[in-house]
Amino acid sequence: MTVQQPDAIRAGTRLIGLQTDSWVAAGDISRRAAIVIHGFTADSTYMRRLADYIQRHNYFSALFEYNSYLGIDSAAALLAEKLERIRAPLQEHGFVIVAHSMGGLVARQLARTLRGSLGGLRGMVLLGTPNNGTVRGPNKKLVLSYMLDAAEALSIPNPFARLPICRSALQLTCSDDYSFIETLNAADRNDPHGVPMLSISGGLEYLEFGAQGGNRMVNGIKNAVLQSLIKESPNDGLVPESSSNIAAVLSSPDTHRHRNDYAEYLSTNHTYLDQNQSVADLVVEWVQSLWPSP
């Protein structure tokens, strides 16, 4: 059954089974699960190919849909509420989280939120996640506009998207008064939650803007501006490598891993990390390693 899903801004947060397109109930889960989280300004549509690939390796894949403008911490709290309702099968079979971009920060905050209250979380995969923030400084409004443009290359433009600087944008650019990302990193360094993490980055310093890839000349101008703001190479067109690399950000290479050693690294940018089969193979390989062999 395929159900036309309204967007999360109108209809609220939901956890959807990939195969059924329906809200996930505890009885749906009879094997290991993978919770897939989209990034800022987007919805889960673009993550379906990766979720399907994971599911075909004998996992139950579910997609977390949320209003990405309301804050990383808000999204994590709402996902924790959804997972609490399916606690029993998640604890019995175990689950992983696979997240793209800002979704990785939602996953990291979730691990702290769930600590001691929900077992079964075996590990997290962070694809192009700005673990140390993305572009910082006084140009955050311009950066937000470009991020919205890039999101339109992945999903249908949302009529509510063109908002003033929102809570999530302030957090991502480390412009918020409460220093969300810095506080999260300090907590994970000083009081680790113990959940293994794998980060994967891209190395193509170029983004596409707008539907169907946008105008080549406009893309070139916007990318030149973005690169002048990022001021760090390599990056994936939006997030510096040093921010994607969770092992470096948390200074914990023994417990967390970073991968950029796949063949198409230099031709994969932030937008298409989750669309690359080589990346998907790294994800599946690592996720499978989290369960002991029979």
N, C-alpha and C positions, 0 to 999 in steps of 0.2 A: 504494500500500500504506500503510495506517495502522497504526502499532504503538503499543500502550499503553506509554507511557514511565514507568518508575518514577522517583521523585523523586531529585534529585541527592545528597541527604543519604544515601540508602540505596545508590544505584547508582554514584555518582561523577560527575565532570565529563564533559560530552560536548558535541560540536558536531553539531547535527542539521540536515539539509537540510529546508527548509520543505516542499518538494513530496513528498519520499520518506519523511519521518519516520524516516530511517535515519542512522546515523553518516556524516559526510561523508568521502569519499575523494577523492584528487587527481583521479581520472578523472571525478568528477561536475561539475567546474568547467570550463566552456568559454567563459565570458564574464565580464564584470565581476561582482564579488561584493560583497555587503553582509552584514556580520556584525552581528547584532542581539543586544544584551545587556540582560537584565532587571535590575531593581533589588533592593534589600534586602528580605528576607523573602518574596519572590515566586518564581515560576518563569516560563518563557517563554510560557506559554499566552496571557497578556494582550497579548503583543507580536505575535501572529501576524497580526492584521489589517494592522498597519503593514508587517510583513515581506512580506506578500502584495502590498500596494500597490506597494512598491519593486520586487518581483520582476516585476510586470506592466509595469514600465518597462524591461524587458530586463536585469535583474540576477539573479544567482543569490543567493538569500537563505538564510542559515544562522542558526540560533538557538543561542546559547551558554547551556547549562544548567550552573549551578554552585551549590555550597553557599554561600549568601551570608552565613553566620554566621562563616566562618573567617578573614575579613580581605580587604580590597581588594587588597593586594599578593599574597596567596595566589591569589586568583582570576585576577589578571593573569598570574602565572607559569604557571598551569595552562592558560590560553588560549594563551599563547605556545607552549607545548608542542604544543597541538593544531594551531596554525597552521604550525608548523615542518614538520609531516608533510604539509602540502599546499602547501609553499613554492613549487614550480614554477609551478602555474597562477595563484597569487596574484601572483607577480612578473610573469608574462606579461600578465595581463589587468588587474591592479590591483584594489584592494578598498577599501571604506570601512567604518567602524564607525558604527552608529546605536545609541545607548544611552540608557536611561532611568534617572534618579535615580542611585543609587550605581553603576549600570553605567557611567555616564560617568566616574567616578573610576577604575574598572577599566580603561576604555579609555585614559585619560590615563597611567596607570601602565604599561599595555601598550606605549604608544608609546615610553616610555623604555626598557622592557625589550628591545624589538625593535630599538632604534636601532643601525644599522650591521650588523644580522644578518639582517633580512628586509625586502627592498624591496617596493614595490607599494602601501603604505598611502597613499592619496591624501588622506584627510581623515576627520574625526570629527564626528558630530552629537551634542550633549549635550542631552537633554530633561529639564529640571527637575533638573539635577545640582547638588548642594551643593558647588560648587567651593571654597567657603570654609567648609565645614561647615554643619550644620543647627543645631538648637536646642542651645545650650551650657549649661554650668552644672551645679548640683547635682541637677537634676531628670531626669537621663538615664534612670533606670529607668522613670519615668513616660512619658517620650517614647518609649522603646523599646516599652512596652506599647501606646501609641497607634499606633505605626507597624505593629505586628503586627495590631492591630484594623483598620487601614486596608487592610492587605494582603489581609485576608479578603474585602474587597469586590471584589477582582480575581481571586482564585484559591481553590481549596479549601483550608481550613485544614490545615496540616501538623501531624501529631501531635508532631513534634520541635520545633515553633516556640517554645513557651513555655520558653525557656531563660534562665538568668541573663544578666546583661550580658555580651555576647560581644565578641570582637575587633573585628568590623565596627562594632558600635554605639559602642564606645569611639572608633574612628577617626572615625565620622560626627559625633559630638558633640565632637570635638577633646579627648577626655578621656584619650587614650592617652599612655603615658609617653614614646613616641618621636616624637610630633607628626607623624604620617604626612601629614596634609593640608598642614600648614605647610611641611614638608620638600619635598613634591611641588611646591607652588607656587613655593617658592624655586628649585628646580631648573629649572622651566619658565621662570622669569624670567631666571635667570642663565646658563642653558645651553640655549636653546630647541632642541627636536628638529626644528622646521621643518614639522611636519604641521599643515595648516590645521584650525581648529576653528570650528564654528558652534554656539552655544548658543541654546536657545529656552525661554522661560519662560511660565508661566501667571500670571494675576492674580486668580483667585478665592480669597479668603482663607477657605476652608471645605473640610473633608474629610468624606467619608462613612466611617463605621466599621461593620465587620461585614458579613455577607452581606446581599444585597438592600438595601444602603443603611443598614441598622440602624434604631434607634429615633430619631425626630426629636428628642426631648427630650434623650436621651443624647448625640446628635451635637452639639446646641447647647451643652451643658455642656462636653464635651471640646474643642470648637473654641474656646470662650471661654478655657479653660485654656491651650491651645496658643498662642493669640494673645498671651496675657499673658507667655508664655515667649519667643516669637519677638521681640517688642518692636520689630518693624520692618515698615513698610508701604511699598510693596506686597510681598506674598509670595503663594505659591501654595497656602497652607494649611499648608505645612511648611517650605519653603525660601525664604528672603528673596530678593528680586530681585537684591540686591547680590551674593549668593552664586551665583545661577544665571548671572549675566553673566560669561562667561569673559574677554571683552575687558577688563572693568573689573578683575577679580581679578588678571589677569596684566599689566595696563597695556599691552596690545598690540592696540589697535583696528585697526591697519594689517594685521595678519596673522590676527586672529581676529574673528569677527562675532557679534553678539547680535541676536536678533529677538524683539520683543514687539509688533510693529506689525500683527498680523493682527486681523481684525474681532472674533473671539470671545475675545480675550485676557482680558477681564474676567469671562468666564463659564467659563473653563477652569482647573481646579485641578491640583494635582500628580498625582493619580491618573489623570486622563484626558487628559493631554497627548498621549500616544501614540494615543489614540482619536479625536482631532479631525482631520477631513479637511483643514482649512485648515493645520494644523501639518504634516500629511503632505505637502501640496503644497509647503510651504517646504522640507521635507527633500529631496524629489525634485528640486526646482528647483536647490537648492544642490549636491547630489551630482552632478547632471548637468553642472554648470558646472566640475567638477574635471577633466573630460576635455576636451581641445581638440576643437573641431568638425572633422569630416572635411573 
